[in-house]
Each structure stands twice: as structure tokens, then as C-alpha cells.
């Protein structure tokens, strides 16, 4: 991942085989060959690796809504036409689309304050930023991967190694995703309770 030889995200399900991509989604795909979810996830992983390799922004550069949109675009611009664009439709998670730009700018500003005032330890800052960004759900898709990479970049900018996101656990991808989502839900219930997320991110 960031700054190192790219590695696969353990939370991304690559094994969907021949399950077809929906017609609605295919309308926004750039590669014409993609027909199955297996092909889609493989193409996305290749795009994410190319778009994030070598990135090492300072925390001041990273904590900016334009940079975050550019980061998302670089991760998915070979696969999706909407890469880097905030979503304009309601989804089953996330805030209303009309509030996304303001919420991301507010979050970036809050995180800068956390850094400047040493409000939390570096991991705590990066993981709180990650949780709030995923909760906003700014994009049509790729929010988890974008949020994890943004957290990795922020952790590194604050002098910490990037997170492992469960790579040290001998669990299947569905089990890892369950642990990750459970940790996020706990933080949803109490934004100060990121213990499970911290434990998972460093496992």
C-alpha cells in the first residue's frame, strides 16, 4: 500500500467468480471487458495499487477535501466514470448528498485541529478520521478502501506505520469484514469508543 510495494486489501472480496455486474453499474464502467464481479474487483485492486503507490503527503496536504477527492479519483479512474466525484444520490448508509462537501471539509478541519492540539495519539487521530469519513460515505463506492488508505496516509504522516487492517489474523475475508464492520458500528454508537477499531486496524 502507500509508499511500499502494493498489497491486496484483505477486506476486499475478490472471489465472486462469475456473478454478473448489474446493468446499472455497467453503465458507469470504463473497461468494456468487465462483466463479472470477479473481473471488477481485480480491475479495482490493480487501479488502487497504481493510484496509491508512492503517495506520502504531509498531514496538512492530506486533510483537504480536494486532496481526498483526487485520492479517490486516482484509486478508481481506470474503472469508474464517477471516480473522485461526491455521490449525488441517497444510499442506505451515509449522509444526505447535499451535505457531503460541507461534512468532508468540516472533518478535515477537525482533524487538523486534533493534530495541531495533540488531542489524541496519532493512531487515535487517524482512526477517528477514518471512522468519520466512512460514516459520511462521500462516494458511490470504494468508501472503505478510500477511508483505509486515507487513514494509512495520515498515520504515516504522523510518524506511525500504516495499519494492517486484519492482515495478521487467520480469518476468511467475510470474517475479517465482520470484525471491521462490528468495530465501526461500535464507534457509531460512541465516537470516543474506538478500541475495537484500533485493535483490528493493528492486528
C-alpha positions, 0 to 999 in steps of 0.5 A: 500500500502507500509508499511500499510495494502494493498489497491486496486489501484483505477486506476486499472480496475478490472471489465472486467468480462469475456473478454478473455486474448489474446493468446499472453499474455497467453503465458507469464502467470504463473497461468494456471487458468487465462483466463479472464481479470477479473481473471488477474487483481485480480491475479495482485492486490493480487501479488502487495499487497504481493510484496509491503507490508512492503517495506520502503527503504531509498531514496538512496536504492530506486533510483537504477535501480536494486532496481526498477527492483526487485520492479517490479519483486516482484509486478508481479512474481506470474503472469508474466514470464517477471516480473522485466525484461526491455521490449525488444520490441517497444510499442506505448508509451515509449522509444526505448528498447535499451535505457531503462537501460541507461534512468532508471539509468540516472533518478535515478541519477537525482533524487538523485541529486534533493534530495541531492540539495533540488531542489524541495519539496519532493512531487515535487521530487517524482512526477517528478520521477514518471512522468519520469519513466512512460514516459520511460515505462521500462516494458511490463506492470504494468508501472503505478502501478510500477511508483505509488508505486515507487513514494509512496516509495520515498515520504515516504522516504522523510518524506511525506505520500504516495499519494492517487492517486484519492482515495478521489474523487467520480469518476468511475475508467475510470474517475479517469484514465482520470484525471491521464492520462490528468495530465501526458500528461500535464507534457509531454508537460512541465516537470516543469508543474506538478500541475495537477499531484500533485493535483490528486496524493493528492486528 
